[in-house]
């Protein structure tokens, strides 16, 4: 058969009809069918009919079937599978994605999207792999690998905090040159010395790159891996801007530890499998890999990413009343992909929008369509639920004054050193060059973390008991300079808050 995909009735009805007529005529000439049957077939050409029941739940069902093979192996006979999917959240995610794209997708040049939501245990509560299962069965939530852009920056910040920096540590937002690579901010403006909190909330590329170099690209990769990123990550300078591709599901899973208090999870959709007769074949036990971030650091990360929602690139998020929320926007090179990964203490949701062929959108950024889809979904998902505070993010300490504190950590009102976050030594000028920044960072730090102001009226959290980190912090070391060479694709002037590139997904998968 010639070019079956090019002559499929749902893709090329005219070509399919013409080819069918040729085949029917040939069959009639060979007396394989009577002339009456040939005339009837030619008078009634085939028509493509959309599959009924092609809703988003089929993306979840396909993923369940994929996971069953890993869970129980070959299936013999009928089985009953219990999943983690919430029908109401699946429906809410489907509506939010489709209605927002129908209303604004044309304006932004966006044709596709995906949404995945997980609870603090890693259970998948909603999984929407595209706009229409009937039109495309490709599950973008699970199988699409796209550049996350600035949505990857929290792993850079985490690596920096684990080196002893704090949310109040200052770093310079200024032009930077890494062996000829000159990443820029979306606005092309520079703010000078800024706190790490402001740098993350405003998605300042130059600060992210400086931090990535300071802590080392390999440390950033290790932090991302520890939290749940499984895709191949390139340990180079541009890793700080999210140039390595990930799937929406794994990115959402890697954000779960921020919302659950520092525990890594295994994203899962199957909880129980039984035979039709009731024999238990599988029962899920356990949900993760234990602590991967100490609670004090979780609190600092939550304070920093909450500022993104309060005053930063996600400030237009319509957070459900009474809930603390945090997250990060992301946009790739030439506006090809736009993301928002946001979370509360009860639910993490990741939204991606873009085009399957990797073509640029019309300046869709993480703070536009993805944020709107996320807000609409979360308002429905959390409606009527009791607000759950973000772990480790406390309100003002007893006695008043001095602003908020991270639960379990002391307030530090002393002036901050612009490099290491500790008390500023008298008469010492702040560093102004990248070399000075790195050299200063290698000095011992006596930093005491202090968070940003939480949303007024937000619920308080219960102070956690003091505990030591469950994993060692890496000592500063000299790094291989070759590891800092950026990849071929580097940020362009047209990119948004991250400015990374992307490749054609379907061409990689199917060729052509």
C-alpha positions as CSV (number, residue, x, y, z in Angstrom):
1,X,0.0,0.0,0.0
2,X,1.4,3.4,-1.0
3,X,2.0,5.9,1.7
4,X,-0.7,4.8,4.2
5,X,-0.3,7.8,6.5
6,X,-0.5,10.3,3.6
7,X,-3.6,8.7,2.3
8,X,-5.4,8.1,5.6
9,X,-9.1,9.4,5.3
10,X,-8.6,11.5,8.5
11,X,-5.5,13.3,7.1
12,X,-6.2,13.4,3.3
13,X,-9.8,12.6,2.4
14,X,-9.4,13.6,-1.2
15,X,-6.3,11.5,-1.7
16,X,-7.9,8.6,0.1
17,X,-11.0,8.8,-2.1
18,X,-8.9,8.9,-5.3
19,X,-6.8,5.9,-4.2
20,X,-9.8,3.9,-3.1
21,X,-11.4,4.5,-6.6
22,X,-8.3,3.1,-8.3
23,X,-8.3,0.0,-6.1
24,X,-12.1,-0.6,-6.6
25,X,-11.7,-0.2,-10.3
26,X,-8.9,-2.7,-10.4
27,X,-10.9,-5.2,-8.3
28,X,-13.8,-4.8,-10.7
29,X,-11.6,-5.4,-13.7
30,X,-10.2,-8.6,-12.2
31,X,-13.8,-9.7,-11.4
32,X,-13.0,-9.8,-7.7
33,X,-16.2,-7.8,-7.0
34,X,-19.3,-7.4,-9.1
35,X,-19.9,-4.1,-11.1
36,X,-22.9,-3.2,-8.9
37,X,-20.7,-3.4,-5.7
38,X,-18.0,-1.3,-7.4
39,X,-20.5,1.4,-8.3
40,X,-22.0,1.4,-4.8
41,X,-18.5,1.7,-3.2
42,X,-17.5,4.6,-5.6
43,X,-20.8,6.4,-4.8
44,X,-20.2,6.2,-1.1
45,X,-16.6,7.0,-0.3
46,X,-15.2,6.4,3.2
47,X,-15.6,9.2,5.7
48,X,-13.4,9.6,8.7
49,X,-15.4,9.5,12.0
50,X,-14.0,10.7,15.3
51,X,-13.8,8.1,18.0
52,X,-16.5,8.4,20.6
53,X,-15.4,8.5,24.2
54,X,-12.1,10.1,23.2
55,X,-11.8,12.2,26.4
56,X,-8.7,13.0,28.4
57,X,-9.3,10.0,30.7
58,X,-8.0,7.8,27.8
59,X,-4.5,9.3,28.3
60,X,-4.5,8.1,31.9
61,X,-5.9,4.7,30.8
62,X,-3.1,4.3,28.3
63,X,-0.5,5.2,31.0
64,X,-2.1,2.6,33.3
65,X,-1.7,0.0,30.6
66,X,1.9,0.9,30.1
67,X,2.6,0.7,33.9
68,X,0.7,-2.6,34.2
69,X,3.4,-4.4,32.2
70,X,6.1,-3.1,34.7
71,X,3.9,-3.8,37.7
72,X,2.6,-7.4,37.1
73,X,4.0,-8.5,33.8
74,X,2.0,-10.3,31.2
75,X,-1.8,-10.2,31.8
76,X,-3.7,-13.5,31.6
77,X,-7.4,-13.1,32.0
78,X,-9.5,-10.2,33.2
79,X,-8.2,-7.9,36.0
80,X,-9.5,-5.1,38.1
81,X,-7.2,-2.1,38.5
82,X,-7.5,0.6,41.1
83,X,-5.8,3.8,40.2
84,X,-5.0,7.1,41.9
85,X,-6.8,9.2,39.3
86,X,-9.5,11.5,40.6
87,X,-12.3,11.7,38.0
88,X,-13.3,15.2,39.2
89,X,-9.7,16.5,38.9
90,X,-9.2,14.8,35.5
91,X,-12.3,16.5,34.3
92,X,-11.3,19.8,35.8
93,X,-7.9,19.6,34.1
94,X,-9.3,18.7,30.8
95,X,-11.8,21.6,30.9
96,X,-9.2,24.1,32.0
97,X,-6.7,23.1,29.3
98,X,-9.2,22.9,26.5
99,X,-11.3,26.0,27.2
100,X,-8.3,28.2,27.8
101,X,-6.6,27.0,24.6
102,X,-9.8,27.4,22.7
103,X,-10.2,31.0,23.9
104,X,-6.5,32.1,23.7
105,X,-4.5,29.5,21.9
106,X,-5.0,31.3,18.6
107,X,-3.8,34.6,20.0
108,X,-0.6,33.0,21.3
109,X,-0.1,30.6,18.4
110,X,-0.4,27.5,20.7
111,X,-2.0,24.3,19.4
112,X,-1.3,21.8,22.2
113,X,-0.9,21.5,25.9
114,X,-0.6,19.0,28.8
115,X,-1.4,19.0,32.5
116,X,-0.4,16.6,35.3
117,X,-1.2,16.9,39.0
118,X,0.3,14.9,41.9
119,X,-0.5,14.8,45.6
120,X,2.3,14.9,48.3
121,X,2.8,11.1,48.1
122,X,3.4,11.2,44.3
123,X,0.0,9.8,43.4
124,X,-1.1,11.0,40.0
125,X,-4.5,12.7,40.5
126,X,-4.9,14.1,36.9
127,X,-3.1,13.4,33.7
128,X,-4.1,15.2,30.5
129,X,-1.8,14.4,27.6
130,X,-3.3,16.7,25.0
131,X,-6.3,18.6,23.8
132,X,-8.1,15.7,22.1
133,X,-7.4,12.0,22.5
134,X,-9.5,11.4,19.4
135,X,-7.2,13.6,17.3
136,X,-3.9,12.5,18.9
137,X,-3.1,9.6,21.2
138,X,0.4,10.9,21.9
139,X,0.6,11.5,25.6
140,X,2.5,14.7,26.0
141,X,2.3,14.7,29.8
142,X,4.4,11.5,30.0
143,X,6.3,11.1,26.7
144,X,7.0,14.6,25.4
145,X,10.5,15.8,26.3
146,X,10.8,19.6,26.1
147,X,13.1,22.2,27.6
148,X,11.7,23.5,30.9
149,X,13.5,26.9,30.7
150,X,13.3,28.8,33.9
151,X,11.1,26.2,35.5
152,X,14.4,24.4,36.1
153,X,15.9,27.3,38.1
154,X,14.7,26.0,41.5
155,X,17.2,23.2,41.3
156,X,19.9,25.8,40.9
157,X,18.6,27.7,43.9
158,X,18.5,24.5,45.9
159,X,22.1,23.6,45.1
160,X,23.1,27.1,46.1
161,X,21.2,26.9,49.5
162,X,22.9,23.6,50.2
163,X,26.2,25.3,49.7
164,X,25.4,27.7,52.5
165,X,23.8,30.6,50.7
166,X,20.5,32.0,51.9
167,X,17.4,33.7,50.3
168,X,18.9,37.0,51.4
169,X,22.4,36.4,49.9
170,X,23.2,39.0,47.2
171,X,24.4,38.3,43.8
172,X,25.0,40.7,40.9
173,X,22.5,40.9,38.1
174,X,24.8,42.2,35.3
175,X,26.0,41.1,31.9
176,X,28.1,37.9,31.9
177,X,30.3,36.2,29.4
178,X,31.1,32.5,29.7
179,X,33.6,31.6,27.0
180,X,31.7,33.6,24.4
181,X,28.2,32.7,25.6
182,X,26.4,35.8,26.9
183,X,23.0,35.0,28.4
184,X,20.7,37.9,28.9
185,X,17.6,38.7,30.9
186,X,14.3,38.8,29.1
187,X,14.0,42.6,29.6
188,X,17.7,43.2,28.7
189,X,17.8,45.3,31.8
190,X,20.0,44.6,34.8
191,X,19.3,45.4,38.5
192,X,22.7,45.1,40.0
193,X,23.0,43.4,43.4
194,X,19.8,41.5,44.2
195,X,18.8,38.8,46.7
196,X,18.5,35.2,45.6
197,X,14.8,35.5,46.3
198,X,14.3,38.4,43.9
199,X,16.5,36.7,41.3
200,X,14.4,33.6,41.4
201,X,11.0,35.4,41.6
202,X,11.9,37.7,38.7
203,X,13.6,34.9,36.8
204,X,16.9,36.8,36.2
205,X,19.0,34.7,33.9
206,X,22.4,36.3,34.7
207,X,22.1,35.5,38.4
208,X,21.0,31.9,37.7
209,X,24.0,31.4,35.4
210,X,26.3,32.9,38.0
211,X,24.9,30.6,40.7
212,X,25.2,27.6,38.4
213,X,28.9,28.3,37.9
214,X,29.5,29.1,41.5
215,X,28.0,25.8,42.8
216,X,29.0,23.8,39.8
217,X,26.8,22.4,37.0
218,X,27.3,18.9,38.3
219,X,25.9,19.9,41.7
220,X,22.8,21.3,40.0
221,X,22.4,18.1,38.1
222,X,22.8,16.1,41.3
223,X,20.1,18.2,43.0
224,X,17.7,17.7,40.2
225,X,18.3,14.0,40.1
226,X,17.9,13.6,43.8
227,X,14.4,15.2,43.6
228,X,13.2,13.1,40.7
229,X,14.5,14.3,37.3
230,X,15.4,11.1,35.3
231,X,16.0,12.5,31.8
232,X,19.6,13.1,30.6
233,X,21.0,16.3,31.9
234,X,24.0,18.0,30.5
235,X,26.3,19.5,33.2
236,X,27.3,22.7,31.5
237,X,26.8,26.4,32.2
238,X,23.5,26.6,30.4
239,X,21.9,23.9,32.6
240,X,21.0,26.8,34.9
241,X,18.6,28.0,32.2
242,X,16.8,24.7,31.7
243,X,18.3,23.6,28.4
244,X,18.1,19.9,29.0
245,X,14.8,18.3,28.1
246,X,12.3,16.8,30.6
247,X,8.8,15.5,30.6
248,X,5.9,17.3,32.4
249,X,5.4,14.3,34.7
250,X,9.0,14.1,35.9
251,X,9.2,17.8,36.4
252,X,6.0,17.8,38.5
253,X,7.3,14.9,40.5
254,X,10.6,16.8,41.2
255,X,8.6,19.7,42.6
256,X,6.7,17.4,45.0
257,X,9.5,17.5,47.7
258,X,9.1,21.2,48.0
259,X,5.4,20.8,48.9
260,X,5.6,17.7,51.1
261,X,8.5,18.7,53.4
262,X,11.5,17.3,51.5
263,X,10.5,13.7,50.6
264,X,11.3,12.4,47.1
265,X,8.5,10.4,45.6
266,X,7.9,7.9,42.9
267,X,5.1,9.1,40.7
268,X,2.5,6.4,40.5
269,X,-1.0,5.7,39.1
270,X,-1.7,2.1,40.1
271,X,-2.5,1.2,43.7
272,X,-4.1,-2.2,43.5
273,X,-4.6,-5.0,40.9
274,X,-6.9,-8.0,41.4
275,X,-8.2,-10.8,39.2
276,X,-11.9,-10.8,38.3
277,X,-12.3,-13.4,41.0
278,X,-10.8,-11.1,43.6
279,X,-7.3,-12.5,44.0
280,X,-4.8,-9.8,44.9
281,X,-2.0,-9.5,42.3
282,X,-0.5,-6.2,43.4
283,X,-0.9,-3.8,46.3
284,X,1.2,-0.6,46.4
285,X,3.3,-0.2,49.5
286,X,5.3,2.9,50.3
287,X,5.4,6.0,48.1
288,X,8.9,7.4,47.9
289,X,12.6,7.4,48.5
290,X,12.8,9.2,51.9
291,X,14.2,12.7,52.7
292,X,16.1,14.5,50.0
293,X,16.0,18.1,51.4
294,X,16.4,19.1,55.0
295,X,13.3,20.9,56.4
296,X,15.1,24.2,56.9
297,X,16.1,24.3,53.3
298,X,12.5,23.3,52.2
299,X,11.3,26.3,54.1
300,X,13.7,28.7,52.4
301,X,12.8,27.3,49.0
302,X,9.1,27.6,49.7
303,X,9.6,31.2,50.8
304,X,11.6,32.0,47.6
305,X,9.1,30.4,45.2
306,X,6.1,31.8,47.0
307,X,7.6,35.2,46.2
308,X,7.3,34.3,42.5
309,X,3.6,34.0,43.0
310,X,3.3,37.1,45.2
311,X,5.4,39.6,43.3
312,X,7.4,37.8,40.5
313,X,6.7,36.3,37.1
314,X,3.7,34.4,38.4
315,X,2.1,37.3,40.3
316,X,-1.0,37.1,38.2
317,X,-1.8,33.6,39.5
318,X,-5.3,33.4,40.9
319,X,-4.5,31.5,44.0
320,X,-7.4,29.9,45.8
321,X,-8.4,31.9,48.9
322,X,-6.7,30.9,52.1
323,X,-4.0,28.8,50.4
324,X,-0.2,29.4,50.4
325,X,1.1,28.7,46.9
326,X,4.5,28.7,45.3
327,X,5.9,27.8,41.9
328,X,8.0,28.8,38.9
329,X,7.4,29.9,35.3
330,X,9.4,28.8,32.4
331,X,9.8,29.7,28.7
332,X,12.1,28.2,26.1
333,X,14.1,29.7,23.3
334,X,12.1,31.5,20.6
335,X,8.9,31.1,22.7
336,X,8.6,27.4,21.7
337,X,7.5,26.1,25.1
338,X,5.8,27.8,28.1
339,X,5.4,26.2,31.5
340,X,4.1,26.8,35.0
341,X,4.7,24.4,37.8
342,X,2.9,25.5,40.9
343,X,2.0,23.8,44.2
344,X,0.3,24.1,47.6
345,X,0.7,21.8,50.6
346,X,-1.9,19.5,49.1
347,X,-1.3,19.4,45.3
348,X,1.4,20.0,42.6
349,X,0.2,20.8,39.1
350,X,2.4,21.2,36.0
351,X,1.1,22.9,32.8
352,X,2.9,22.9,29.5
353,X,1.8,24.5,26.3
354,X,3.4,24.7,22.8
355,X,3.3,23.1,19.4
356,X,4.1,19.5,18.6
357,X,6.3,20.5,15.7
358,X,8.5,22.7,17.9
359,X,7.4,25.9,16.0
360,X,7.6,29.1,18.0
361,X,4.4,30.4,19.7
362,X,3.4,34.1,19.6
363,X,5.3,35.0,22.7
364,X,3.4,32.6,25.0
365,X,5.4,32.7,28.3
366,X,5.0,30.8,31.5
367,X,3.2,33.7,33.1
368,X,0.4,33.8,30.5
369,X,-1.5,30.7,29.3
370,X,0.1,28.1,31.6
371,X,-0.5,30.2,34.6
372,X,-4.1,30.8,33.7
373,X,-4.7,27.1,33.1
374,X,-3.1,26.3,36.4
375,X,-5.1,28.8,38.3
376,X,-8.4,27.6,36.9
377,X,-7.5,24.0,37.6
378,X,-6.4,24.7,41.1
379,X,-9.4,26.7,42.1
380,X,-11.6,23.7,41.1
381,X,-9.3,21.1,42.6
382,X,-9.0,22.8,46.0
383,X,-12.6,24.1,46.3
384,X,-14.0,23.2,49.7
385,X,-10.7,21.7,50.9
386,X,-9.1,22.8,54.2
387,X,-5.9,24.8,53.3
388,X,-2.6,23.0,53.9
389,X,0.4,25.3,54.7
390,X,3.6,25.0,52.8
391,X,6.1,23.0,54.9
392,X,8.7,25.1,56.9
393,X,7.3,28.5,55.9
394,X,6.3,30.1,59.2
395,X,4.7,33.3,60.2
396,X,6.2,36.0,62.6
397,X,7.9,34.8,65.7
398,X,6.4,35.4,69.1
399,X,6.9,39.0,70.3
400,X,6.4,40.7,67.0
401,X,8.9,42.8,65.1
402,X,11.6,41.7,62.7
403,X,9.2,40.2,60.1
404,X,8.6,36.5,59.4
405,X,10.9,33.6,60.1
406,X,11.3,30.1,58.7
407,X,9.8,27.6,61.1
408,X,12.6,26.2,63.3
409,X,15.2,28.8,62.3
410,X,16.2,31.9,64.3
411,X,15.7,35.4,63.1
412,X,18.8,37.2,62.0
413,X,18.4,41.0,62.0
414,X,22.1,41.7,61.4
415,X,23.3,43.3,58.1
416,X,23.9,40.7,55.5
417,X,27.2,40.2,53.7
418,X,26.5,40.6,49.9
419,X,28.4,37.5,49.1
420,X,28.0,34.8,51.7
421,X,25.0,36.0,53.5
422,X,26.6,36.4,56.9
423,X,27.3,39.6,58.9
424,X,28.9,42.1,56.7
425,X,32.5,42.9,57.6
426,X,33.3,46.5,58.1
427,X,35.1,48.3,55.2
428,X,34.8,45.4,52.8
429,X,33.5,46.3,49.4
430,X,31.0,43.8,47.7
431,X,32.4,41.8,44.8
432,X,31.9,43.2,41.3
433,X,33.3,40.6,39.0
434,X,32.4,36.9,38.5
435,X,35.8,35.8,39.7
436,X,35.4,37.8,43.0
437,X,32.0,36.3,43.5
438,X,33.2,32.8,43.1
439,X,36.3,33.4,45.3
440,X,34.2,35.0,48.0
441,X,31.7,32.1,47.9
442,X,34.5,29.7,48.6
443,X,35.1,31.3,52.0
444,X,33.5,29.8,55.1
445,X,29.9,31.0,55.6
446,X,28.2,31.8,58.9
447,X,25.0,32.5,57.1
448,X,21.7,32.4,58.9
449,X,18.7,32.0,56.6
450,X,15.8,34.5,56.7
451,X,12.8,34.3,54.5
452,X,10.7,36.8,52.6
453,X,7.4,38.1,53.8
454,X,4.5,35.6,53.2
455,X,1.1,36.6,52.0
456,X,-0.9,38.5,54.6
457,X,-3.4,36.3,56.3
458,X,-1.9,33.1,55.1
459,X,-2.2,30.1,57.5
460,X,0.5,29.5,59.9
461,X,2.5,26.3,60.0
462,X,3.5,24.2,63.0
463,X,7.1,24.6,63.7
464,X,9.0,21.4,62.9
465,X,11.4,19.8,65.4
466,X,15.0,20.7,64.7
467,X,16.8,18.1,62.7
468,X,20.0,17.6,60.8
469,X,20.3,17.3,57.1
470,X,19.8,13.7,55.9
471,X,22.6,14.0,53.3
472,X,26.0,15.7,53.3
473,X,26.6,19.1,51.8
474,X,29.3,19.2,49.3
475,X,32.5,21.1,50.1
476,X,33.4,23.8,47.6
477,X,36.0,22.5,45.1
478,X,37.7,23.6,42.0
479,X,35.9,22.4,38.9
480,X,36.9,21.4,35.5
481,X,36.6,24.6,33.3
482,X,35.6,22.5,30.3
483,X,32.3,21.7,32.2
484,X,31.3,25.3,31.8
485,X,31.2,25.3,28.0
486,X,27.6,25.9,26.9
487,X,25.9,23.6,24.3
488,X,25.3,24.6,20.7
489,X,21.8,26.0,21.3
490,X,22.1,29.1,23.5
491,X,19.5,31.6,24.6
492,X,18.4,34.2,22.1
493,X,17.3,37.8,22.5
494,X,13.7,36.8,21.7
495,X,13.5,34.3,24.5
496,X,11.4,34.9,27.6
497,X,12.5,34.5,31.2
498,X,14.6,31.4,30.5
499,X,15.6,31.7,26.9
500,X,16.4,28.1,26.0
501,X,16.0,26.2,22.7
502,X,14.0,23.1,21.7
503,X,13.9,20.5,19.1
504,X,11.2,19.1,16.9
505,X,9.6,16.4,19.1
506,X,7.6,14.4,16.4
507,X,10.6,14.5,14.0
508,X,12.8,12.9,16.7
509,X,10.2,10.3,17.5
510,X,9.0,9.4,14.0
511,X,11.6,10.8,11.7
512,X,11.0,13.1,8.7
